[in-house]
Amino acid sequence: MITRVVSKRQPFSRDMARPGFVAIHVLCKFLAFNMRPGPRALKRRTFKNIRPQSAQSTTGDHHHVYVVLLAPAAARIRKVRLANPERVSKKPVVYVGLTGLTPEERFANHKLGIKSSPLAGRYGIRLLPELYSHLNPMPYEAAAQMERDLTEDLRRAGYTVVGGH
């Protein structure tokens, strides 16, 4: 019969009463301690070491401004209409955003609901690269300013624009 002092930290369980439990437990502890690799056996893996180095990543120019075409139903939302008083109803409804990912990855995240704008996730149809591809990539500060400028320019051209903080 196995006798064991039961402490408050480690409650007694039925598995401990099985024959051979203590032997297996001690063997596992022994192997776990003695099979540890030495301090230099594993190479340290950090994001900096794993990430592929490119000309973009070394200069910090990896931010993108992007434009998403939204369904016409988005123009019926009161908040969108109020934000675009001079909109032309024949022009499309668009969402302007800023990302550190590629525009394609960001649009996929919108559609999946990952850190998504509700309008871009629900009404987003496709990207409009003809409106933004000549601008990318750029540093964060320039991208933040470009997002505001692009939003303003598209509103002046009559587009119904959402986003572009």
MOCOR-V656553 format. One record per backbone hydrogen bond with DSSP energy under -0.5 kcal/mol. CO is the residue of the C=O (numbers start at 0). NH is the residue of the N-H. Records with the same first field share a line. If there is no record, write none. Layout:
CO->NH, NH
This chain:
3->5
4->6
8->10
9->6
12->15, 16
13->16, 17
14->17
17->20
19->23
20->24
21->25
22->26
23->27
24->28
25->29
26->30
27->31
28->32
29->33
30->34
32->35
37->40, 41
43->45
45->49
46->50
53->57
54->58
55->59, 60
59->61
62->136, 137
63->98
65->96
66->127
67->94
68->124, 125
69->92
70->73
71->74
72->75
73->76
76->80
77->81
78->82
79->83
80->83
83->86
86->88
87->90
91->159
92->69
93->161
94->67
95->163
96->65
98->63
101->105
102->106
103->107
104->108
105->109
106->110
107->111
108->112, 113
109->112
112->114, 115
116->120
117->121
118->122
119->123
122->70
125->68
127->130
128->131, 132
131->134, 135
137->62
138->142
139->143
140->144
141->145
142->146
143->147
144->148
145->149
146->150
147->151
148->152
149->153
150->154
151->155
152->156
153->158
154->157
157->87
158->160
159->93
161->95
